[in-house]
Amino acid sequence: MPDRPAVFFDRDGTLMHEVDYCNDPATVRAIAGAAAGLARLREAGWMIVIVTNQSGLSSGKISPSQYEAVHAELARQLDDLIDAVYFCPDPPAKPTHRRKPGTGMLDEASRDHGIDLTRSWMVGDKDIDIVCGRNAGCRTILVETGYGKNHLSSGADFIAPDVSAAMEIILGRTF
């Protein structure tokens, strides 16, 4: 039976500054304070999981090796505090249940790591992140970075100026 809580993070625009179809590790910039916040979450017992749509892989805008290089650079900037990463290459026109707002990546993480989705959070900068988290049973936080300011009516449980503020909300709440 799942019993571990997690914080699911969107990647682009949430943990790192938005770069359209980021395919160059030199352009990766983690959001200020993200690594310190992740360290505090980890110390408090949270599992840290990235769930990211990456349609650039299926469209040819990003190669698998470029995706891996970008991820490696972000992980380095975040002090390697990410416990698991799930990505979906599905194009928006042909989504599967794995592509957000589908819950497939969260469901897989729950199965793989014994995560209790009802005790977990989803943090992202788009309405699809919020819908995904809500449909999976998580509490949700919309960050205003990335595309967040265009999705303020997403129905998130909380809105935060950035991921650092989102982590403070999580650390200050209990279920």
Secondary structure as a PSIPRED ss2 file (coil, helix, strand):
# PSIPRED VFORMAT (PSIPRED V4.0)

   1 M C   1.000  0.000  0.000
   2 P C   1.000  0.000  0.000
   3 D C   1.000  0.000  0.000
   4 R E   0.000  0.000  1.000
   5 P C   1.000  0.000  0.000
   6 A E   0.000  0.000  1.000
   7 V E   0.000  0.000  1.000
   8 F E   0.000  0.000  1.000
   9 F E   0.000  0.000  1.000
  10 D C   1.000  0.000  0.000
  11 R C   1.000  0.000  0.000
  12 D E   0.000  0.000  1.000
  13 G C   1.000  0.000  0.000
  14 T C   1.000  0.000  0.000
  15 L C   1.000  0.000  0.000
  16 M E   0.000  0.000  1.000
  17 H C   1.000  0.000  0.000
  18 E C   1.000  0.000  0.000
  19 V C   1.000  0.000  0.000
  20 D C   1.000  0.000  0.000
  21 Y C   1.000  0.000  0.000
  22 C C   1.000  0.000  0.000
  23 N C   1.000  0.000  0.000
  24 D C   1.000  0.000  0.000
  25 P H   0.000  1.000  0.000
  26 A H   0.000  1.000  0.000
  27 T H   0.000  1.000  0.000
  28 V C   1.000  0.000  0.000
  29 R C   1.000  0.000  0.000
  30 A E   0.000  0.000  1.000
  31 I C   1.000  0.000  0.000
  32 A C   1.000  0.000  0.000
  33 G C   1.000  0.000  0.000
  34 A H   0.000  1.000  0.000
  35 A H   0.000  1.000  0.000
  36 A H   0.000  1.000  0.000
  37 G H   0.000  1.000  0.000
  38 L H   0.000  1.000  0.000
  39 A H   0.000  1.000  0.000
  40 R H   0.000  1.000  0.000
  41 L H   0.000  1.000  0.000
  42 R H   0.000  1.000  0.000
  43 E H   0.000  1.000  0.000
  44 A C   1.000  0.000  0.000
  45 G C   1.000  0.000  0.000
  46 W C   1.000  0.000  0.000
  47 M E   0.000  0.000  1.000
  48 I E   0.000  0.000  1.000
  49 V E   0.000  0.000  1.000
  50 I E   0.000  0.000  1.000
  51 V E   0.000  0.000  1.000
  52 T E   0.000  0.000  1.000
  53 N E   0.000  0.000  1.000
  54 Q C   1.000  0.000  0.000
  55 S C   1.000  0.000  0.000
  56 G H   0.000  1.000  0.000
  57 L H   0.000  1.000  0.000
  58 S H   0.000  1.000  0.000
  59 S H   0.000  1.000  0.000
  60 G C   1.000  0.000  0.000
  61 K C   1.000  0.000  0.000
  62 I C   1.000  0.000  0.000
  63 S C   1.000  0.000  0.000
  64 P H   0.000  1.000  0.000
  65 S H   0.000  1.000  0.000
  66 Q H   0.000  1.000  0.000
  67 Y H   0.000  1.000  0.000
  68 E H   0.000  1.000  0.000
  69 A H   0.000  1.000  0.000
  70 V H   0.000  1.000  0.000
  71 H H   0.000  1.000  0.000
  72 A H   0.000  1.000  0.000
  73 E H   0.000  1.000  0.000
  74 L H   0.000  1.000  0.000
  75 A H   0.000  1.000  0.000
  76 R H   0.000  1.000  0.000
  77 Q H   0.000  1.000  0.000
  78 L C   1.000  0.000  0.000
  79 D C   1.000  0.000  0.000
  80 D C   1.000  0.000  0.000
  81 L C   1.000  0.000  0.000
  82 I C   1.000  0.000  0.000
  83 D C   1.000  0.000  0.000
  84 A E   0.000  0.000  1.000
  85 V E   0.000  0.000  1.000
  86 Y E   0.000  0.000  1.000
  87 F E   0.000  0.000  1.000
  88 C E   0.000  0.000  1.000
  89 P C   1.000  0.000  0.000
  90 D C   1.000  0.000  0.000
  91 P C   1.000  0.000  0.000
  92 P C   1.000  0.000  0.000
  93 A C   1.000  0.000  0.000
  94 K C   1.000  0.000  0.000
  95 P C   1.000  0.000  0.000
  96 T C   1.000  0.000  0.000
  97 H C   1.000  0.000  0.000
  98 R C   1.000  0.000  0.000
  99 R C   1.000  0.000  0.000
 100 K C   1.000  0.000  0.000
 101 P C   1.000  0.000  0.000
 102 G C   1.000  0.000  0.000
 103 T C   1.000  0.000  0.000
 104 G H   0.000  1.000  0.000
 105 M H   0.000  1.000  0.000
 106 L H   0.000  1.000  0.000
 107 D H   0.000  1.000  0.000
 108 E H   0.000  1.000  0.000
 109 A H   0.000  1.000  0.000
 110 S H   0.000  1.000  0.000
 111 R H   0.000  1.000  0.000
 112 D H   0.000  1.000  0.000
 113 H H   0.000  1.000  0.000
 114 G C   1.000  0.000  0.000
 115 I E   0.000  0.000  1.000
 116 D C   1.000  0.000  0.000
 117 L H   0.000  1.000  0.000
 118 T H   0.000  1.000  0.000
 119 R H   0.000  1.000  0.000
 120 S C   1.000  0.000  0.000
 121 W E   0.000  0.000  1.000
 122 M E   0.000  0.000  1.000
 123 V E   0.000  0.000  1.000
 124 G E   0.000  0.000  1.000
 125 D C   1.000  0.000  0.000
 126 K C   1.000  0.000  0.000
 127 D H   0.000  1.000  0.000
 128 I H   0.000  1.000  0.000
 129 D H   0.000  1.000  0.000
 130 I H   0.000  1.000  0.000
 131 V H   0.000  1.000  0.000
 132 C H   0.000  1.000  0.000
 133 G H   0.000  1.000  0.000
 134 R H   0.000  1.000  0.000
 135 N H   0.000  1.000  0.000
 136 A H   0.000  1.000  0.000
 137 G C   1.000  0.000  0.000
 138 C C   1.000  0.000  0.000
 139 R E   0.000  0.000  1.000
 140 T E   0.000  0.000  1.000
 141 I E   0.000  0.000  1.000
 142 L E   0.000  0.000  1.000
 143 V E   0.000  0.000  1.000
 144 E C   1.000  0.000  0.000
 145 T C   1.000  0.000  0.000
 146 G C   1.000  0.000  0.000
 147 Y C   1.000  0.000  0.000
 148 G H   0.000  1.000  0.000
 149 K H   0.000  1.000  0.000
 150 N H   0.000  1.000  0.000
 151 H C   1.000  0.000  0.000
 152 L C   1.000  0.000  0.000
 153 S C   1.000  0.000  0.000
 154 S C   1.000  0.000  0.000
 155 G C   1.000  0.000  0.000
 156 A C   1.000  0.000  0.000
 157 D C   1.000  0.000  0.000
 158 F E   0.000  0.000  1.000
 159 I E   0.000  0.000  1.000
 160 A E   0.000  0.000  1.000
 161 P C   1.000  0.000  0.000
 162 D C   1.000  0.000  0.000
 163 V H   0.000  1.000  0.000
 164 S H   0.000  1.000  0.000
 165 A H   0.000  1.000  0.000
 166 A H   0.000  1.000  0.000
 167 M H   0.000  1.000  0.000
 168 E H   0.000  1.000  0.000
 169 I H   0.000  1.000  0.000
 170 I H   0.000  1.000  0.000
 171 L H   0.000  1.000  0.000
 172 G C   1.000  0.000  0.000
 173 R C   1.000  0.000  0.000
 174 T C   1.000  0.000  0.000
 175 F C   1.000  0.000  0.000
